Amino acid sequence: MSEDKDKAGSRFDSSTLVDRDRDGVQEISQSFNQCEPTCAEGEYVTTFYRWNGKDYVAD
């Protein structure tokens, strides 16, 4: 597998699809733990991505 395909395949690991605006269009919800200062004390951050016709971009 090429490096580009591997990066693209893992771009949205641990993500879910949601209809955040209830408009029938699915957005990607990606959450992760910042692990600062430690993972046990870290804060979870959620970013939503929408399709702009060419790529998924953060809202």
ZIHUHU-V752898 format. One record per backbone hydrogen bond with DSSP energy under -0.5 kcal/mol. NH is the residue of the N-H (numbers start at 0). CO is the residue of the C=O. E is the energy in kcal/mol with one decimal. If there is no record, write none. Layout:
NH;CO;E
NH;CO;E
This chain:
5;1;-2.0
6;2;-2.3
7;3;-2.3
8;4;-2.3
9;5;-1.3
10;6;-0.6
10;7;-0.7
12;9;-1.3
14;11;-1.0
15;28;-2.4
17;26;-2.6
19;17;-0.9
21;18;-1.1
25;23;-0.5
26;17;-3.9
27;48;-2.4
28;15;-3.3
29;27;-0.5
29;46;-2.8
30;13;-0.8
31;44;-2.0
33;42;-2.3
41;37;-0.9
44;31;-2.8
46;29;-2.8
48;27;-2.6
49;56;-2.5
51;54;-2.3
53;54;-0.5
56;49;-2.8
58;47;-3.2
